[in-house]
């Protein structure tokens, strides 16, 4: 028996993300039974980014930036804390939602179906020094990809140093690449 390993999916398969995928599968299955499913534009995208204007150190807010959606169509946000909010897509096919808390997010439209936007990272459950450093570094790098670590980083406790390094690496992956 051959074992199939999918580490990338397992890494991001949070319960909320699995729920988002399940929501998208229901309408598609119904449509397939009644008629051929409509073609989904491959270029409709949304991205979860740091909302710099509404974030504070240790209190991160995020924004969804979407493009290439059908102009004038209605959209709704799918997410743990902000599910159901939405509005109309601009004539240019874009929209954005600000002041979102941490979580997994997607956008749903009748025309494009469900488009996953991403998820926000949580600091690993470690010591308070590690978490404080992780959050500080993540925020610093999210605001400026060229941010330098504090000059006294080497004088801090080991878990603070590691938290700062891990936070910088996570933010560079999420915002700077």
C-alpha positions in Angstrom: 0.0 0.0 0.0 1.5 3.3 -1.1 1.4 6.1 1.5 0.9 9.6 0.2 2.3 12.5 2.2 1.2 16.0 1.7 3.1 18.1 4.3 2.3 21.5 2.8 -1.4 21.0 3.1 -1.2 19.5 6.5 0.9 22.5 7.7 -1.9 24.9 6.8 -4.9 22.7 7.3 -6.4 24.5 10.3 -10.0 23.7 11.3 -11.2 27.1 9.9 -9.4 26.5 6.6 -10.9 23.0 6.2 -14.3 24.7 6.9 -13.6 27.2 4.1 -12.8 24.4 1.7 -15.9 22.5 2.7 -18.1 25.6 2.0 -16.7 25.9 -1.5 -17.3 22.2 -2.3 -21.1 22.2 -1.5 -22.3 24.6 -4.2 -19.9 23.1 -6.8 -21.3 19.6 -6.1 -24.9 20.9 -6.5 -24.1 22.7 -9.7 -22.4 19.6 -11.2 -25.5 17.6 -10.6 -27.9 20.1 -12.3 -25.7 21.6 -15.1 -22.1 22.0 -16.1 -20.3 24.3 -13.6 -19.4 27.8 -14.8 -15.8 28.5 -15.6 -14.1 30.2 -12.7 -11.6 33.0 -13.7 -8.2 31.8 -12.8 -7.0 35.3 -12.0 -9.5 36.3 -9.3 -7.2 36.7 -6.3 -7.2 38.0 -2.7 -4.3 38.4 -0.3 -4.2 38.9 3.4 -1.7 41.7 4.3 -0.8 43.7 7.5 -3.1 46.7 8.0 -0.3 49.1 8.9 -2.7 52.0 9.6 -4.7 50.1 12.2 -2.0 47.9 13.8 -0.2 48.7 17.0 2.8 46.9 18.6 1.4 43.6 19.9 -2.1 44.3 18.4 -2.0 43.4 14.7 -4.8 44.1 12.3 -5.0 42.7 8.8 -6.6 43.6 5.5 -7.8 41.7 2.5 -6.8 43.1 -0.8 -8.6 41.6 -3.7 -8.4 42.0 -7.5 -9.6 40.7 -10.8 -13.1 39.9 -9.5 -16.3 40.5 -11.6 -17.1 44.2 -11.4 -20.3 45.1 -9.6 -20.8 41.6 -8.1 -21.5 41.1 -4.4 -18.9 39.5 -2.2 -18.9 38.2 1.4 -16.0 37.6 3.7 -15.6 34.1 5.1 -13.7 34.0 8.3 -13.9 33.2 12.0 -14.6 36.6 13.3 -15.8 38.6 10.3 -17.8 36.0 8.3 -20.7 37.4 6.3 -19.4 41.0 6.0 -19.1 42.2 2.5 -20.2 44.6 -0.2 -19.9 45.3 -3.9 -16.8 44.8 -6.1 -15.6 48.1 -7.7 -15.8 48.8 -11.4 -12.1 48.0 -11.6 -12.8 44.5 -10.1 -11.1 45.3 -6.8 -12.0 45.7 -3.1 -10.4 45.8 0.3 -11.5 45.1 3.8 -9.5 46.6 6.8 -9.3 46.1 10.5 -9.5 42.3 10.5 -8.3 40.3 13.5 -6.1 37.2 13.3 -7.6 34.2 11.6 -8.2 32.4 8.3 -10.0 34.3 5.6 -11.6 33.8 2.2 -14.0 35.7 -0.1 -17.1 34.2 -1.7 -18.9 35.5 -4.8 -21.5 34.0 -7.0 -19.3 34.4 -10.1 -15.9 33.4 -8.8 -17.0 31.0 -6.0 -14.8 30.8 -2.9 -11.3 32.2 -3.1 -9.0 31.7 -0.1 -7.0 34.8 1.0 -4.8 33.3 3.6 -4.2 33.0 7.3 -2.5 35.1 9.9 0.3 33.5 12.0 0.1 33.0 15.7 3.2 33.1 17.9 4.1 29.6 19.0 3.0 28.8 22.6 6.3 29.4 24.3 7.5 31.5 27.2 6.2 35.1 27.5 9.7 36.4 26.6 9.7 34.4 23.4 6.2 35.5 22.4 6.9 39.1 23.2 10.0 39.0 21.0 8.3 37.1 18.2 5.4 39.6 18.1 7.7 42.6 18.2 9.9 41.2 15.4 6.9 40.2 13.2 5.4 43.7 13.5 8.8 45.4 12.8 9.4 43.4 9.7 5.8 43.6 8.5 6.1 47.4 8.5 9.6 47.5 7.1 11.2 44.5 5.4 14.7 46.0 6.0 14.1 46.4 9.7 17.2 45.6 11.8 17.1 43.6 15.1 17.6 45.7 18.3 21.3 46.4 19.0 21.0 44.8 22.4 19.5 41.5 21.1 22.6 39.5 22.0 22.3 40.7 25.6 18.7 39.4 25.9 17.7 36.0 27.3 18.1 33.0 24.9 14.3 32.6 24.4 13.9 36.3 23.6 16.7 36.1 21.0 15.1 33.0 19.5 11.6 34.5 19.5 12.9 37.6 17.7 14.7 35.5 15.1 11.7 33.3 14.5 9.4 36.4 14.3 11.6 38.0 11.7 11.8 34.9 9.6 8.0 34.4 9.7 7.3 38.0 8.7 9.9 38.0 5.9 8.2 34.9 4.5 4.7 36.4 4.8 5.4 40.0 3.7 8.8 40.4 2.0 9.2 37.6 -0.5 
